[in-house]
Amino acid sequence: MGLVGLELYKLRRKRLFLMVILFLAVEIGWAFSATSISISRNPGSAGWEALIAMMSSMNGLFLPILTAVCVSRICDMEHKGNTWKLLLTLSVRRGALYAAKYVTATLVVSLACLIQAVAIAGFGFMKGFEQPVPVLLLLRFLLGLVITNMGVIALQQWASMAAKNQAFALALGMVGGFIGVAADLFPQGIRRIFIWSYYTGLSPVTQSYASAHIQFVVRDMGSLLPVMVALTAVGMVVYLAGSVYVSRQET
């Protein structure tokens, strides 16, 4: 925990949290605007399911990029400051530092997801949704986001720590954003390959088209649980592979 605290302390002048808030403001504003237009055109679709589905779709575009920027900012400090030798002199293992940066990035991005959930509840109140706040549905929304984020963070951190130039890591995030927003258009077999597709793939609400109308369907938790377990395992493998790779690099 000491190293995690140190990582958070080093972020105090990076304005990372301000950047996260501004990024979220754009995403949430876009999602709520699109939902408002949808509700005005089809009042019968007004409900929490439509709102959660819209936010999940926006997350496929925004969160891969936000995650890439956050991880890059957290990892770039050691590259720009050339502090690897100093840390090793202080008997700080690369593996421990790698873990601290992973936990820090996970905390920052998870905070962004929590803000989204609170914003969804607030928007529903403002729009006067008849149903009460679906706490269980929001918890499932958060769980799917956190699991997907942990895998994406593991991949982004490997890219950010392995190379001093962060251009590749940021480009990877932008590619992930494109895949995330277009994932539902891919065949299922191809969609499962890309980790960014699970921003919508693990959403508790999905869209279906019947008789030229959009319907929002709440997915059964039992059908998503095996996917969550598999994605968690993949994220652990990617994290361990990245940690081993970085630990074996020369200073």
Buried (B, 14 or more C-beta within 10 A) or exposed (E): EEBBEBBBEBBEEBEBBEBBEEBBEEBBEBBBEBBBEBBEEEEEBBBBBBBBBBBBBBBBBBBBBBBBBBBBBBBBBBBEEEBBEEBEEEEBEBEBBBBBBBBBBBEBBBBBBBBBBEBBBEBBEEBEBEEEBBEEBBEBBBBBBBBBBBBBBBBBBBBBBBEEEBEEBBEBBEBBBBBBBBBBEBEEEEBBEBBBBBBBBBBBBBBEEEEEEEEBEBBEEEEBEEBBEEBBEBBEEBBEEBBEEBBEEEE
